[in-house]
Amino acid sequence: MGVQLVQMTVDHIPGVLEIEQVSFPTPWSQQAFTYEILSNNLPIIWWQRNRIR
């Protein structure tokens, strides 16, 4: 199974927040991700569609 990267959408935020909480001492907030996805003209946020096994 290959890995496919897709541009992140607000629907991905709940899953990303779970990863953020366990990965970083100062994780991004939901509001930060929402801003980057909806308001930043040059967002570079990607979501891995398929999990690597």
C-alpha positions in Angstrom: 0.0 0.0 0.0 1.4 3.4 -1.0 1.1 6.6 0.9 -1.0 9.4 -0.6 -0.7 13.0 0.6 -3.7 15.3 0.3 -4.2 18.9 1.3 -5.5 19.1 4.8 -9.1 20.3 5.4 -10.9 21.2 8.5 -12.3 17.7 8.6 -8.8 16.4 9.5 -8.4 18.7 12.5 -9.7 16.4 15.2 -7.3 13.6 14.2 -4.4 16.0 13.9 -5.2 17.5 17.4 -4.8 14.0 18.9 -1.4 13.7 17.4 -0.4 17.2 18.4 -1.3 16.6 22.0 1.1 13.6 22.4 3.8 14.9 20.1 4.6 18.5 21.2 4.9 20.3 24.5 3.1 23.3 23.0 0.7 21.9 20.4 -1.2 24.0 17.9 -4.8 24.7 18.8 -7.9 24.0 16.7 -8.1 27.7 16.0 -4.5 27.8 14.7 -5.1 24.9 12.3 -8.4 26.4 11.1 -6.8 29.7 10.4 -4.0 28.1 8.4 -6.4 26.0 6.3 -9.1 28.7 5.7 -7.3 32.1 5.9 -3.6 31.5 4.9 -3.2 32.2 1.2 -0.2 29.8 1.0 -1.0 27.0 3.4 1.4 24.1 3.3 -0.4 21.5 5.5 -0.7 18.0 4.3 -2.6 14.9 5.5 -1.5 11.3 5.0 -4.5 9.5 3.6 -3.2 5.9 4.1 -1.5 4.7 7.2 1.8 3.0 6.9 1.8 -0.6 8.2 
